Amino acid sequence: MSQQNDRYDVVVVGGSGVDTVIRVDALPVPLADSVHVGPIEEWPGHTGGNVALGTRALGLRVALLDCVGDDWIGTLVRRRMAEGDVEFHPVISPAGTRRAVNLVDATGRRMSFYDGRDPADLRMPREHYLPRLRRARHVHVSIMNFARFLYDDIEELGVTVSTDLHDWDGLADHHREFALRSDLVFLSAEGAGDGTTALMREILREGRARTVVATAGADGSYVLTRDGSSTPHHVAAVAPYAPVVDTNGAGDAFVSGFLYGSLAGHDVLTCARLGAVSGAHACTAPGSTALITSETLLAAAEVRPADA
């Protein structure tokens, strides 16, 4: 195999686990001793796992590096990555595999109870991750604490890196290193609220990022670049082609579509449009199972492959 063909398009670090999804009529759930619900289901994924599955479904060569437990939750993650044709290289953590319980209402909105469970001193051995990073075109780092210790090696290798800060409010210290040491930063406008634009500017000013993207659900997304206007560009949301079933994984699907476009050489606004289509598609099936293909994505976004 040639060195070029041996490369990964994306190496995802951290962020796998299993969601237990409970469907309820409405959020918040009324206080009661017992609430009857539909079938309770287990869906492997989480943020890093979903990005790995999403980019692989788009035809990219992907590896996922993470710390998981030698437990039945970890077995579900391994099986899901194998089904999605993602190369999964886990390190066994004695703390077990991350999980969450997600309440999902009839409109697809969710409330998540997240059990991160990684101990503060958890580390991924350098000999485990470094050979894979050397083969990466791009690294996507989930905001697991152990993952922050890979940044020095990523920078030394000169590989571009992205991260998703999710609902960071700009204040929590845990997220700051990820925000300031990544080339491409995603965040949710829900966390920063009215301070979203100011936070995007701060990330560009204080860190190494060239592009910051704030996703805003039905309001679309906002894109700010280091060399562009000081006002974020708005990219409209895309209506799903089918009813919304579950918004779990929609943000991860947006990231997957954006990374696909970026690695293909598209401009950032086109990448955001690809992300919007991918995110909308993810809402049409439960448990992050709606993975869009590159052909469907490009057609729905009205983007020609030749533009890459």
C-alpha positions as a Markdown table, in Angstrom:
| # | Residue | x | y | z |
|---|---|---|---|---|
| 1 | Met | 0.0 | 0.0 | 0.0 |
| 2 | Ser | 1.4 | 3.4 | -0.9 |
| 3 | Gln | 2.1 | 6.0 | 1.8 |
| 4 | Gln | -0.6 | 8.3 | 0.4 |
| 5 | Asn | -3.2 | 5.5 | 0.4 |
| 6 | Asp | -2.2 | 4.6 | 3.9 |
| 7 | Arg | -3.2 | 8.0 | 5.2 |
| 8 | Tyr | -6.4 | 8.8 | 7.2 |
| 9 | Asp | -8.5 | 11.7 | 6.1 |
| 10 | Val | -9.7 | 12.2 | 9.6 |
| 11 | Val | -8.5 | 10.9 | 13.0 |
| 12 | Val | -11.1 | 11.5 | 15.7 |
| 13 | Val | -9.8 | 11.5 | 19.3 |
| 14 | Gly | -12.2 | 10.8 | 22.1 |
| 15 | Gly | -15.9 | 11.2 | 22.6 |
| 16 | Ser | -17.4 | 7.7 | 22.1 |
| 17 | Gly | -20.1 | 6.2 | 24.3 |
| 18 | Val | -23.7 | 5.0 | 24.4 |
| 19 | Asp | -26.9 | 6.9 | 24.7 |
| 20 | Thr | -29.9 | 5.4 | 26.4 |
| 21 | Val | -32.9 | 7.1 | 24.7 |
| 22 | Ile | -36.2 | 7.5 | 26.5 |
| 23 | Arg | -39.0 | 9.0 | 24.5 |
| 24 | Val | -41.5 | 11.2 | 26.4 |
| 25 | Asp | -44.5 | 13.2 | 25.4 |
| 26 | Ala | -43.0 | 16.6 | 26.4 |
| 27 | Leu | -40.1 | 18.3 | 28.2 |
| 28 | Pro | -39.9 | 18.9 | 31.1 |
| 29 | Val | -41.3 | 15.6 | 32.3 |
| 30 | Pro | -44.0 | 16.0 | 34.9 |
| 31 | Leu | -43.1 | 14.9 | 38.4 |
| 32 | Ala | -44.5 | 11.5 | 39.0 |
| 33 | Asp | -43.6 | 8.2 | 40.7 |
| 34 | Ser | -43.9 | 6.4 | 37.4 |
| 35 | Val | -44.1 | 7.5 | 33.8 |
| 36 | His | -45.0 | 5.0 | 31.0 |
| 37 | Val | -42.8 | 5.4 | 28.0 |
| 38 | Gly | -42.2 | 3.6 | 24.7 |
| 39 | Pro | -39.3 | 1.2 | 24.2 |
| 40 | Ile | -36.1 | 2.3 | 25.8 |
| 41 | Glu | -33.3 | 1.9 | 23.4 |
| 42 | Glu | -29.5 | 1.9 | 23.5 |
| 43 | Trp | -27.7 | 3.9 | 20.7 |
| 44 | Pro | -23.9 | 3.8 | 20.5 |
| 45 | Gly | -22.3 | 7.0 | 19.3 |
| 46 | His | -21.7 | 10.2 | 21.3 |
| 47 | Thr | -19.9 | 13.2 | 19.8 |
| 48 | Gly | -16.7 | 11.6 | 18.7 |
| 49 | Gly | -18.2 | 8.4 | 17.6 |
| 50 | Asn | -20.9 | 10.2 | 15.6 |
| 51 | Val | -18.3 | 12.3 | 13.8 |
| 52 | Ala | -16.3 | 9.2 | 13.0 |
| 53 | Leu | -19.4 | 7.4 | 11.7 |
| 54 | Gly | -20.6 | 10.5 | 9.8 |
| 55 | Thr | -17.3 | 11.2 | 8.0 |
| 56 | Arg | -16.8 | 7.6 | 7.2 |
| 57 | Ala | -20.3 | 7.4 | 5.6 |
| 58 | Leu | -19.3 | 10.3 | 3.4 |
| 59 | Gly | -16.5 | 8.2 | 2.0 |
| 60 | Leu | -13.5 | 9.5 | 4.1 |
| 61 | Arg | -11.0 | 7.2 | 5.6 |
| 62 | Val | -11.4 | 7.5 | 9.3 |
| 63 | Ala | -9.9 | 6.3 | 12.6 |
| 64 | Leu | -11.3 | 6.7 | 16.1 |
| 65 | Leu | -9.0 | 6.7 | 19.1 |
| 66 | Asp | -10.5 | 6.6 | 22.5 |
| 67 | Cys | -10.5 | 5.3 | 26.0 |
| 68 | Val | -13.4 | 2.9 | 26.8 |
| 69 | Gly | -14.1 | 0.3 | 29.3 |
| 70 | Asp | -13.9 | -3.5 | 29.1 |
| 71 | Asp | -17.7 | -3.6 | 29.6 |
| 72 | Trp | -20.9 | -4.2 | 27.7 |
| 73 | Ile | -21.2 | -0.5 | 26.9 |
| 74 | Gly | -17.8 | -0.6 | 25.3 |
| 75 | Thr | -18.8 | -3.8 | 23.4 |
| 76 | Leu | -21.7 | -1.8 | 21.9 |
| 77 | Val | -19.4 | 1.0 | 20.8 |
| 78 | Arg | -16.9 | -1.5 | 19.2 |
| 79 | Arg | -19.8 | -3.2 | 17.4 |
| 80 | Arg | -21.2 | 0.0 | 16.1 |
| 81 | Met | -17.9 | 1.3 | 14.8 |
| 82 | Ala | -17.3 | -2.1 | 13.0 |
| 83 | Glu | -20.7 | -1.8 | 11.4 |
| 84 | Gly | -19.9 | 1.7 | 10.2 |
| 85 | Asp | -16.5 | 0.6 | 8.8 |
| 86 | Val | -14.7 | 2.9 | 11.2 |
| 87 | Glu | -11.2 | 1.8 | 12.3 |
| 88 | Phe | -11.5 | 1.9 | 16.1 |
| 89 | His | -8.4 | 1.8 | 18.2 |
| 90 | Pro | -9.4 | 1.8 | 21.9 |
| 91 | Val | -7.4 | 2.0 | 25.1 |
| 92 | Ile | -9.0 | 0.2 | 28.0 |
| 93 | Ser | -10.1 | 2.5 | 30.9 |
| 94 | Pro | -10.7 | 1.0 | 34.3 |
| 95 | Ala | -13.4 | 3.6 | 34.8 |
| 96 | Gly | -15.6 | 2.1 | 32.1 |
| 97 | Thr | -17.3 | 3.5 | 29.0 |
| 98 | Arg | -19.0 | 6.9 | 28.9 |
| 99 | Arg | -22.8 | 6.9 | 28.7 |
| 100 | Ala | -25.8 | 9.2 | 28.8 |
| 101 | Val | -29.5 | 9.0 | 29.3 |
| 102 | Asn | -31.4 | 11.2 | 26.8 |
| 103 | Leu | -35.0 | 12.2 | 27.2 |
| 104 | Val | -36.5 | 13.0 | 23.7 |
| 105 | Asp | -39.9 | 14.6 | 23.3 |
| 106 | Ala | -42.4 | 14.3 | 20.4 |
| 107 | Thr | -40.7 | 17.1 | 18.5 |
| 108 | Gly | -37.3 | 15.6 | 18.7 |
| 109 | Arg | -35.9 | 17.9 | 21.4 |
| 110 | Arg | -33.7 | 16.3 | 24.0 |
| 111 | Met | -32.5 | 16.6 | 27.5 |
| 112 | Ser | -29.3 | 14.7 | 28.2 |
| 113 | Phe | -27.9 | 13.3 | 31.5 |
| 114 | Tyr | -24.2 | 12.7 | 30.7 |
| 115 | Asp | -22.0 | 10.3 | 32.7 |
| 116 | Gly | -18.5 | 11.2 | 31.5 |
| 117 | Arg | -16.8 | 9.0 | 34.1 |
| 118 | Asp | -13.2 | 9.5 | 32.9 |
| 119 | Pro | -10.9 | 10.0 | 35.9 |
| 120 | Ala | -8.9 | 13.3 | 35.8 |
| 121 | Asp | -5.6 | 11.4 | 35.5 |
| 122 | Leu | -6.7 | 9.3 | 32.5 |
| 123 | Arg | -4.1 | 9.5 | 29.7 |
| 124 | Met | -3.8 | 7.9 | 26.3 |
| 125 | Pro | -0.3 | 6.4 | 25.8 |
| 126 | Arg | 1.8 | 8.3 | 23.3 |
| 127 | Glu | 2.9 | 5.1 | 21.5 |
| 128 | His | -0.8 | 4.4 | 20.9 |
| 129 | Tyr | -1.9 | 7.6 | 19.3 |
| 130 | Leu | 1.3 | 9.0 | 17.7 |
| 131 | Pro | 1.6 | 6.5 | 14.8 |
| 132 | Arg | -2.0 | 7.2 | 13.8 |
| 133 | Leu | -1.6 | 11.0 | 14.1 |
| 134 | Arg | 1.4 | 10.8 | 11.7 |
| 135 | Arg | -0.9 | 9.3 | 9.1 |
| 136 | Ala | -3.7 | 11.9 | 9.5 |
| 137 | Arg | -4.7 | 14.7 | 7.1 |
| 138 | His | -6.8 | 16.2 | 9.8 |
| 139 | Val | -7.5 | 15.5 | 13.5 |
| 140 | His | -10.8 | 16.2 | 15.2 |
| 141 | Val | -10.5 | 16.4 | 19.0 |
| 142 | Ser | -13.4 | 15.8 | 21.3 |
| 143 | Ile | -13.3 | 17.8 | 24.6 |
| 144 | Met | -12.3 | 14.8 | 26.7 |
| 145 | Asn | -9.8 | 15.8 | 29.3 |
| 146 | Phe | -7.2 | 13.2 | 28.2 |
| 147 | Ala | -7.4 | 14.5 | 24.6 |
| 148 | Arg | -5.9 | 17.9 | 25.5 |
| 149 | Phe | -2.6 | 16.2 | 26.1 |
| 150 | Leu | -2.3 | 15.3 | 22.4 |
| 151 | Tyr | -2.2 | 19.0 | 21.2 |
| 152 | Asp | 1.6 | 19.3 | 21.5 |
| 153 | Asp | 2.2 | 16.4 | 19.2 |
| 154 | Ile | -0.5 | 17.5 | 16.8 |
| 155 | Glu | 1.1 | 20.9 | 16.5 |
| 156 | Glu | 4.6 | 19.4 | 16.1 |
| 157 | Leu | 3.3 | 17.2 | 13.2 |
| 158 | Gly | 1.7 | 20.3 | 11.5 |
| 159 | Val | -1.7 | 18.6 | 11.1 |
| 160 | Thr | -4.8 | 20.7 | 11.1 |
| 161 | Val | -7.1 | 20.2 | 14.1 |
| 162 | Ser | -10.8 | 20.9 | 14.8 |
| 163 | Thr | -12.9 | 20.7 | 18.0 |
| 164 | Asp | -16.5 | 21.0 | 19.0 |
| 165 | Leu | -17.0 | 23.0 | 22.2 |
| 166 | His | -20.8 | 22.3 | 22.2 |
| 167 | Asp | -22.6 | 24.7 | 24.5 |
| 168 | Trp | -19.6 | 26.4 | 26.0 |
| 169 | Asp | -20.4 | 29.8 | 27.6 |
| 170 | Gly | -16.9 | 31.1 | 27.2 |
| 171 | Leu | -16.3 | 30.9 | 30.9 |
| 172 | Ala | -15.7 | 27.3 | 31.8 |
| 173 | Asp | -11.9 | 26.6 | 31.9 |
| 174 | His | -12.2 | 23.0 | 30.7 |
| 175 | His | -13.0 | 24.1 | 27.1 |
| 176 | Arg | -10.6 | 27.0 | 26.8 |
| 177 | Glu | -7.5 | 25.1 | 25.7 |
| 178 | Phe | -9.5 | 23.2 | 23.1 |
| 179 | Ala | -10.9 | 26.6 | 21.8 |
| 180 | Leu | -7.5 | 28.3 | 21.6 |
| 181 | Arg | -5.4 | 25.4 | 20.2 |
| 182 | Ser | -7.6 | 24.3 | 17.3 |
| 183 | Asp | -7.6 | 25.6 | 13.7 |
| 184 | Leu | -11.3 | 25.1 | 13.2 |
| 185 | Val | -13.7 | 25.6 | 16.2 |
| 186 | Phe | -17.4 | 24.6 | 16.4 |
| 187 | Leu | -19.7 | 25.7 | 19.2 |
| 188 | Ser | -23.4 | 26.0 | 19.9 |
| 189 | Ala | -24.9 | 29.4 | 20.0 |
| 190 | Glu | -27.2 | 28.1 | 22.7 |
| 191 | Gly | -24.4 | 28.1 | 25.3 |
| 192 | Ala | -23.1 | 31.6 | 24.6 |
| 193 | Gly | -26.5 | 33.2 | 23.9 |
| 194 | Asp | -26.2 | 36.9 | 23.1 |
| 195 | Gly | -22.4 | 36.7 | 23.6 |
| 196 | Thr | -21.9 | 34.3 | 20.7 |
| 197 | Thr | -20.4 | 36.8 | 18.3 |
| 198 | Ala | -18.1 | 38.2 | 21.0 |
| 199 | Leu | -17.0 | 34.7 | 21.9 |
| 200 | Met | -16.3 | 33.8 | 18.2 |
| 201 | Arg | -14.1 | 37.0 | 17.9 |
| 202 | Glu | -12.3 | 36.2 | 21.1 |
| 203 | Ile | -11.4 | 32.7 | 19.9 |
| 204 | Leu | -10.0 | 34.1 | 16.7 |
| 205 | Arg | -8.1 | 36.9 | 18.5 |
| 206 | Glu | -6.6 | 34.8 | 21.3 |
| 207 | Gly | -6.1 | 31.4 | 19.6 |
| 208 | Arg | -4.8 | 29.8 | 16.4 |
| 209 | Ala | -8.2 | 29.3 | 14.8 |
| 210 | Arg | -8.8 | 30.4 | 11.2 |
| 211 | Thr | -12.5 | 29.7 | 11.3 |
| 212 | Val | -15.1 | 29.6 | 14.1 |
| 213 | Val | -18.6 | 28.2 | 13.4 |
| 214 | Ala | -21.6 | 28.7 | 15.7 |
| 215 | Thr | -24.5 | 26.4 | 15.1 |
| 216 | Ala | -27.9 | 27.7 | 16.0 |
| 217 | Gly | -30.4 | 24.9 | 15.3 |
| 218 | Ala | -33.4 | 26.1 | 13.2 |
| 219 | Asp | -31.6 | 29.5 | 12.8 |
| 220 | Gly | -28.8 | 27.9 | 10.8 |
| 221 | Ser | -25.2 | 28.7 | 11.6 |
| 222 | Tyr | -22.8 | 31.6 | 11.7 |
| 223 | Val | -19.3 | 31.5 | 10.3 |
| 224 | Leu | -16.5 | 33.9 | 11.2 |
| 225 | Thr | -13.0 | 33.7 | 9.7 |
| 226 | Arg | -9.7 | 35.4 | 10.7 |
| 227 | Asp | -9.3 | 37.0 | 7.3 |
| 228 | Gly | -12.9 | 38.0 | 6.7 |
| 229 | Ser | -15.5 | 40.4 | 8.0 |
| 230 | Ser | -15.8 | 41.1 | 11.7 |
| 231 | Thr | -19.5 | 40.2 | 11.4 |
| 232 | Pro | -20.3 | 36.5 | 11.1 |
| 233 | His | -21.8 | 35.2 | 7.9 |
| 234 | His | -25.2 | 33.6 | 8.3 |
| 235 | Val | -25.9 | 30.3 | 6.6 |
| 236 | Ala | -29.5 | 29.3 | 6.6 |
| 237 | Ala | -30.8 | 26.0 | 8.1 |
| 238 | Val | -32.1 | 23.3 | 5.8 |
| 239 | Ala | -35.5 | 21.7 | 6.3 |
| 240 | Pro | -35.3 | 17.9 | 6.8 |
| 241 | Tyr | -36.7 | 16.0 | 3.9 |
| 242 | Ala | -38.8 | 13.9 | 6.4 |
| 243 | Pro | -40.3 | 14.6 | 9.8 |
| 244 | Val | -37.9 | 15.2 | 12.7 |
| 245 | Val | -37.6 | 12.1 | 14.8 |
| 246 | Asp | -34.6 | 12.8 | 17.0 |
| 247 | Thr | -32.1 | 15.7 | 17.2 |
| 248 | Asn | -29.4 | 13.5 | 18.9 |
| 249 | Gly | -26.3 | 13.8 | 16.8 |
| 250 | Ala | -27.5 | 16.6 | 14.5 |
| 251 | Gly | -24.6 | 18.8 | 15.6 |
| 252 | Asp | -22.1 | 16.0 | 15.1 |
| 253 | Ala | -23.6 | 15.5 | 11.6 |
| 254 | Phe | -23.1 | 19.2 | 10.9 |
| 255 | Val | -19.4 | 18.8 | 11.8 |
| 256 | Ser | -19.1 | 15.8 | 9.6 |
| 257 | Gly | -20.5 | 17.6 | 6.6 |
| 258 | Phe | -18.4 | 20.6 | 7.2 |
| 259 | Leu | -15.2 | 18.5 | 7.5 |
| 260 | Tyr | -16.1 | 16.7 | 4.4 |
| 261 | Gly | -16.4 | 19.9 | 2.5 |
| 262 | Ser | -13.2 | 21.4 | 4.0 |
| 263 | Leu | -11.1 | 18.4 | 3.1 |
| 264 | Ala | -12.5 | 18.5 | -0.4 |
| 265 | Gly | -11.3 | 22.1 | -0.7 |
| 266 | His | -14.6 | 24.0 | -0.6 |
| 267 | Asp | -14.9 | 27.5 | 0.9 |
| 268 | Val | -16.2 | 27.8 | 4.4 |
| 269 | Leu | -19.7 | 29.0 | 3.5 |
| 270 | Thr | -20.1 | 26.0 | 1.2 |
| 271 | Cys | -18.8 | 23.8 | 4.0 |
| 272 | Ala | -21.5 | 25.3 | 6.3 |
| 273 | Arg | -24.2 | 24.5 | 3.7 |
| 274 | Leu | -23.0 | 20.9 | 3.5 |
| 275 | Gly | -23.0 | 20.8 | 7.3 |
| 276 | Ala | -26.6 | 22.1 | 7.4 |
| 277 | Val | -27.8 | 19.4 | 5.0 |
| 278 | Ser | -26.0 | 16.7 | 6.9 |
| 279 | Gly | -27.4 | 17.9 | 10.2 |
| 280 | Ala | -30.9 | 18.1 | 8.9 |
| 281 | His | -30.6 | 14.6 | 7.5 |
| 282 | Ala | -29.5 | 13.3 | 10.9 |
| 283 | Cys | -32.8 | 14.4 | 12.5 |
| 284 | Thr | -34.9 | 12.0 | 10.4 |
| 285 | Ala | -34.0 | 8.8 | 12.3 |
| 286 | Pro | -33.5 | 7.8 | 15.9 |
| 287 | Gly | -30.2 | 7.6 | 17.7 |
| 288 | Ser | -27.8 | 9.2 | 15.2 |
| 289 | Thr | -28.5 | 6.4 | 12.7 |
| 290 | Ala | -29.3 | 8.6 | 9.7 |
| 291 | Leu | -25.9 | 8.9 | 8.0 |
| 292 | Ile | -25.8 | 10.7 | 4.7 |
| 293 | Thr | -23.7 | 9.7 | 1.8 |
| 294 | Ser | -21.5 | 12.1 | -0.2 |
| 295 | Glu | -23.7 | 11.7 | -3.3 |
| 296 | Thr | -26.9 | 12.6 | -1.4 |
| 297 | Leu | -25.2 | 15.4 | 0.5 |
| 298 | Leu | -23.8 | 17.1 | -2.6 |
| 299 | Ala | -27.0 | 16.8 | -4.5 |
| 300 | Ala | -29.1 | 18.1 | -1.7 |
| 301 | Ala | -26.7 | 21.0 | -1.0 |
| 302 | Glu | -26.5 | 21.7 | -4.8 |
| 303 | Val | -22.7 | 21.5 | -4.7 |
| 304 | Arg | -20.8 | 19.9 | -7.6 |
| 305 | Pro | -18.0 | 17.5 | -6.8 |
| 306 | Ala | -15.9 | 19.2 | -9.4 |
| 307 | Asp | -15.9 | 22.3 | -7.2 |
| 308 | Ala | -13.6 | 20.5 | -4.8 |
